[in-house]
Amino acid sequence: MQATQTRYSVEEYLEQETTAEFRSEYRDGEIIPMTGGTVNHNRIVGNFYATLKYGIKGQPYETFMSDLRLSIPTKNMYTYPDLMVIATPVIYAEGRRDTITNPQIIVEVLSRSTESYDRGQKFEYDRRVNSFQEYILIDQYRYYVEQFSKTEDGKWLLSEYEGDESVLSLSSVEFQISLSDIYENVEFE
C-alpha cells in the first residue's frame, strides 16, 4: 500500500501559517515543519542580530529575525531565514505584510539536521532572488563562519573564519563582527 502525498496550494499554506502553532516552510506544494532551535542557536542569532542592528544604524537597511517569511516565487517556495538584512524599502509579497521578497543578506545558523539543506538546496533557491548578495553560515558547534559574497560578475566567493579572534567583515553593508561576539555565552558540547 502506498501513502498518498498531499500537495497544498500557496493560498492553503499561507492560511495554515496564520493559525499554526509552529512554523513551516513551503516547497512547491509541500509543507515542511521546521525543527525547533537550541539554546545555542538562539544565542548566536540573538548576538548577531543585536550587534548588526546597532552596527548598521543610520544606513539604509533593516534587520529582521526568523519570524519574517521570505518568498522565492521562481521556485514556488517560502522560507524563514534565521536573520535577513533588507535594503530599504522593504518589498512585500503581493497582498502580504509578513512575507518579503528583497533580502540582501541571509544568515543561517547550522544544525546537524539542517546543515546540508542550508548549504545546498536552500542556498541554490535563495540565489534566485535578485537582491540577494551575501550568505552567512554560522556553525553552532565551534567557532566557524562561512561567508558567500556575490561578485560583480555574479559569481559567489567563499571566505572562511575560524577561531574566536577572527573578524567577519560583511561585503554588501559596512559592518564587522568578531566571532567572539557572535558566540558570546555559547556553550560548546
C-alpha positions in Angstrom: 0.0 0.0 0.0 1.4 3.4 -0.9 0.9 6.5 1.2 -0.8 9.4 -0.5 1.2 12.6 -0.7 -0.8 15.7 -0.1 0.0 18.8 -2.0 -1.0 22.3 -1.0 -1.6 25.5 -2.9 0.3 28.6 -1.8 -3.0 30.0 -0.5 -3.7 26.9 1.6 -0.1 27.1 3.1 -0.4 30.8 3.9 -3.8 30.3 5.5 -2.4 27.5 7.7 0.6 29.6 8.7 -1.6 32.4 10.1 -3.0 30.0 12.8 -0.2 27.4 13.1 1.4 26.8 16.5 4.7 26.1 14.8 6.1 27.5 11.5 6.6 25.5 8.3 8.4 26.1 5.1 6.6 25.7 1.7 8.4 23.9 -1.1 6.5 23.8 -4.3 3.3 22.2 -2.9 4.8 20.5 0.2 4.6 21.9 3.7 7.7 21.1 5.7 7.6 21.6 9.5 10.6 23.5 10.9 12.7 22.0 13.6 13.0 23.8 16.9 16.1 25.8 17.8 18.6 25.0 20.5 19.7 27.5 23.2 23.0 27.9 21.4 21.1 28.6 18.1 19.1 31.3 19.8 22.1 32.8 21.4 24.0 33.0 18.1 21.1 34.5 16.2 20.4 37.0 19.1 24.0 38.0 19.4 24.4 38.6 15.6 21.1 40.4 15.3 21.7 42.8 18.2 25.2 43.7 17.1 24.2 44.0 13.4 21.1 46.1 14.2 23.2 48.6 16.2 26.1 48.4 13.8 24.2 49.4 10.7 22.1 52.1 12.4 21.9 55.1 10.1 22.4 53.0 7.0 19.5 52.3 4.6 18.9 48.8 5.8 16.6 46.9 8.1 17.4 43.7 10.1 14.8 41.0 10.7 14.9 37.8 12.7 13.3 34.4 11.9 9.6 35.4 12.2 9.6 37.2 8.8 8.9 34.9 5.8 10.9 35.1 2.5 9.1 34.4 -0.8 11.1 32.9 -3.6 8.5 33.0 -6.4 10.7 31.4 -9.1 10.9 28.2 -7.0 7.4 28.4 -5.5 9.0 28.5 -2.1 8.5 30.2 1.3 11.2 30.0 4.0 12.1 31.6 7.4 15.8 32.5 7.4 17.3 33.0 10.8 18.2 36.6 10.0 17.9 38.9 7.0 19.2 42.3 6.1 17.0 44.1 3.7 17.8 47.3 1.8 15.0 49.8 2.3 12.3 50.0 1.3 11.1 46.5 2.3 9.3 44.9 -0.6 6.4 42.7 0.5 4.9 39.7 -1.4 1.7 40.8 -3.1 -1.1 41.1 -0.5 1.2 40.3 2.5 2.7 42.2 5.3 4.5 39.1 6.8 6.4 38.0 3.7 9.2 39.8 1.9 10.9 39.4 -1.4 14.1 41.5 -1.3 16.7 40.2 1.2 20.3 41.4 0.6 21.9 39.3 3.3 20.7 36.0 4.7 22.2 34.4 7.8 21.6 30.8 8.8 22.8 29.1 12.0 23.6 25.5 11.1 22.4 22.5 13.0 23.0 18.8 12.3 19.5 18.4 10.9 19.5 21.4 8.6 23.2 21.8 7.6 23.2 20.0 4.3 19.9 21.7 3.3 21.1 25.2 4.2 24.4 24.7 2.3 22.8 23.0 -0.7 19.3 23.3 -2.0 18.2 26.2 0.2 21.2 28.3 -0.9 20.6 27.3 -4.5 17.0 28.6 -4.2 18.0 31.8 -2.3 20.3 32.6 -5.2 17.3 33.1 -7.5 16.4 36.2 -5.5 17.8 39.2 -7.5 18.5 41.4 -4.4 20.4 38.6 -2.6 24.1 39.5 -2.2 25.6 37.7 0.8 25.0 34.4 2.6 26.4 33.8 6.1 26.5 30.3 7.6 27.3 30.0 11.3 28.3 26.7 12.8 26.8 26.4 16.3 29.3 23.7 17.5 32.6 25.5 17.0 34.0 29.0 16.1 33.4 28.7 12.4 31.6 31.0 9.9 31.4 30.8 6.1 30.6 33.9 4.0 29.4 33.7 0.5 29.6 37.0 -1.3 28.2 37.7 -4.8 30.8 39.3 -7.0 30.2 42.0 -9.7 30.1 39.3 -12.4 27.5 37.1 -10.5 29.9 34.5 -9.1 29.9 33.5 -5.4 33.1 33.9 -3.4 33.7 31.9 -0.3 35.5 33.3 2.8 36.0 31.2 5.9 36.5 32.5 9.5 37.7 30.2 12.3 38.6 30.9 15.9 37.3 33.4 18.5 39.7 36.1 17.4 38.6 36.2 13.7 36.5 39.1 12.5 33.8 38.8 9.9 33.5 41.8 7.5 30.3 41.8 5.5 30.8 42.7 1.9 27.4 44.2 1.0 27.0 46.5 4.0 29.5 48.3 6.2 29.7 46.1 9.2 32.2 43.9 11.1 31.7 41.5 14.0 34.2 39.3 15.8 33.5 35.6 16.2 33.8 36.1 20.0 30.8 38.5 19.8 28.8 36.1 17.6 29.5 33.2 20.0 29.1 35.2 23.3 27.7 32.9 26.0 27.6 29.9 23.7 28.4 26.6 25.4 30.0 24.2 23.0 29.4 20.5 23.6 
